[in-house]
C-alpha cells in the first residue's frame, strides 16, 4: 500500500505534460507578474481515508516545494493550495464501504467540498498552511477531485505545476471537458499521485 505516481491519458484524473511559451500575464488583472513565472499548486484530498498517510504525503509535498523553489527556469511567482473533502451532509462513508452519490445536475449548489483555497507569494506561509492540513471525514470513495483540479487551474498562472494527491477516483466526471479546456488554455503540467490499495489474498488453514 502506498502512493504511486500515475499517468492517466483518459478518464477523469489526468497527468498531462504540455509546453508553450510563457505569456505576459497579470494576477487578478492588477499586479504584473514577471515574464515566464509560474505557480506551484497542490491539490490535496483530506478525507478520512487519507488519515494514515497525510503526514507522509505532506512531507513529500514539502520536498517537491523545495525542489521547485530552486528552479532557474520558470521561477515560481506564487503558491496555491486546494484541499478537497466530502461535504458535511454527504459524509455517509466508512473506510470499508461507501455510498456513492452522483452530484451531476446539482452543480449550482454549494457543496462546500473544495477549499478554503490559499494563494500566496510567501513560501513560508504556504508551508505553514500545508502543515496545518487535517482530515475531515469520509472514506476512500470517489471524490470531487476534478472540481479541485479545475479550481487550481483557474487560480494559478499559465504554464504552472499542479500536483494532485488522492486515494480515490473522481465522481465529478462531468467537469472533465471544462478541465481539458483549461489545460489547453493555460498549458499547465498536472501530476497525479494516486494511492494504490493492495489487498492481500487471505488463506485459511484447517
Number of C-alpha atoms within 10 A of each C-alpha: 9 11 17 12 13 15 16 12 10 9 10 20 26 21 20 17 14 13 10 10 10 17 15 12 17 13 11 8 7 8 9 11 16 15 15 19 20 23 27 24 26 27 26 29 29 24 26 21 23 25 15 10 14 22 14 12 17 19 14 11 19 16 12 14 19 11 10 17 15 10 10 8 10 17 18 23 21 20 25 25 26 23 27 27 25 25 18 13 8 14 17 16 18 15 13 9 11 15 13 13 12 11 14 12 8 9 11 7 8 9 15 13 18 23 15 11 15 18 19 14 13 11 17 10 14 20 16 10 12 20 14 9 15 16 17 19 20 23 26 22 23 20 26 24 29 25 22 27 28 20 19 28 27 14 19 23 29 25 26 26 24 22 20 26 25 27 24 22 19 19 20 19 21 16 18 20 11 12 23 15 12 17 21 11 12 21 22 23 19 22 20 21 20 19 20 15 12 8 7 7 6 6 6 5 4 3
